[in-house]
Amino acid sequence: MNQFSFTKMHGLGNSYIYVNMFEETIPESLLSPLAVKVSNVNTGIGADGMILICPSKTAPVKMRIFNSDGSEGKNCGNGLRCVAKYAYEHGMVKDRSFFIETLSGLVKAEVTVENETVTNVTIDMGKPRLKRSEIPMVGPEAERVVAEPFAVDGQLYEITAVSMGNPHVIFYVDDINKAPVTTLGPIVEKDKRFPEGVNVEFVEVVNDHELHFRVWERGSGVTQACGTGACAAVVASVLNGKTARNKETVVHLAGGDLTITWTDEGNVRMTGPAETICTGVYYY
Ligand SMILES: N[C@H](CCC[C@H](N)C(=O)O)C(=O)O
């Protein structure tokens, strides 16, 4: 019987099973099936996926994220805040500000510490990618996708697409509580116009610095929160003239609030909590 130690953590209810790969060894071929198994609330531990905290040549730690369907994502905002908390509290970094490597590049973390516990984390998520080829989305490579007509499921919508290293498509709604998250979400997630699939976000604009937000995640379905998605929603809202550039915007997600700014320098900064739920041993 094989086993590995894990820590279950969450960012605004977006929970993952974290595995410290400085201490554990899991064959690469088992990572995807294990992400499916550990995510199952009945036969596994229960989470939105699995996140590996790995050695890196370019930063103190590297994050890899697997969705609950076993697919590997390229970035994870809530995950980054939890990885930053884990790394600081486990003495893997000494400073309160440090880099984390992701599959979509380096990001910078800054932890807030009270009584040796990380209570809040700011991640500089870098610059959003806005060209179709970067989302990726089919169509003229250098074009942006802002308020573009999008026919799907027999209806005509308007979409804005943003990558934060992973693909996001944003639909604006008048009432977040009536957003078609579980009906339209799974259809758009696998729409062929997004060759790598897409995270699907629904946004209700409150004012020029406040949004309501719900998400159907690629590979995980409905989650309580999506950090990269919230960043994409803020960028989309600035591009659509609905929120202000370089101004702290509060995004209300099902699991709580994130504060996000798309700075004039071009980077997106996200601040929010990260919490440890439990530790344990998983047998497989
Ligand atoms: N929940 C994550 C996003 C996971 C993205 C993943 N669903 C994908 O891109 O495939 C977050 O906080 O940013």
The ligand as an SDF file (V2000), in Angstrom:
LIG
                    3D

 13 12  0  0  0  0  0  0  0  0999 V2000
   -9.4740   27.8430   -8.8000 N   0  0  0  0  0  0  0  0  0  0  0  0
   -8.3070   28.3780   -9.4600 C   0  0  0  0  0  0  0  0  0  0  0  0
   -8.3630   28.3110  -10.9370 C   0  0  0  0  0  0  0  0  0  0  0  0
   -8.1740   26.9570  -11.4100 C   0  0  0  0  0  0  0  0  0  0  0  0
   -8.0950   27.0030  -12.8810 C   0  0  0  0  0  0  0  0  0  0  0  0
   -8.3560   25.6580  -13.4710 C   0  0  0  0  0  0  0  0  0  0  0  0
   -9.7600   25.3080  -13.3460 N   0  0  0  0  0  0  0  0  0  0  0  0
   -7.9590   25.6740  -14.9270 C   0  0  0  0  0  0  0  0  0  0  0  0
   -7.5410   26.7380  -15.4150 O   0  0  0  0  0  0  0  0  0  0  0  0
   -8.0660   24.6320  -15.5530 O   0  0  0  0  0  0  0  0  0  0  0  0
   -8.0000   29.7920   -9.0350 C   0  0  0  0  0  0  0  0  0  0  0  0
   -8.2220   30.1160   -7.8780 O   0  0  0  0  0  0  0  0  0  0  0  0
   -7.4800   30.5590   -9.8790 O   0  0  0  0  0  0  0  0  0  0  0  0
  1  2  1  0
  2  3  1  0
  2 11  1  0
  3  4  1  0
  4  5  1  0
  5  6  1  0
  6  7  1  0
  6  8  1  0
  8  9  2  0
  8 10  1  0
 11 12  2  0
 11 13  1  0
M  END
$$$$
